Amino acid sequence: MIISLDQNVVSSLESSSKVASAWSKIKLLLVAGTIARKVVCPIPYETAWESIPLSDDRYERIKKLQTDLSLGLSFKSYVRLLSEEVLALVRPDL
């Protein structure tokens, strides 16, 4: 199963021990699903740069969680997807 997580969700999951227990449960399920290779949460391009303004420590924790849940996979960037869609409209024969 592929699940897309935005930066806000990953940030909440990373700090789940400090916030609502629902986030902790979701994190446990996602981690277990990833370990069992039944779930993968590819990293959207935007999520990586949205975390940059955070403290170095927080950024590294979020990055590690994203990497663990994504198994190193990422979605194409929004700009890349948009470019491909526009090109397909301009050149429908491609």
Secondary structure, DSSP 4 states (H G I P E B T S, - for coil): -B----HHHHHHHHTTTTS-HHHHHHHHHHHHHHHTTS-B-PBPHHHHHHTTTS-HHHHHHHHHHHHHHHTT-BPPPHHHHHHHHHHHHH-TT-
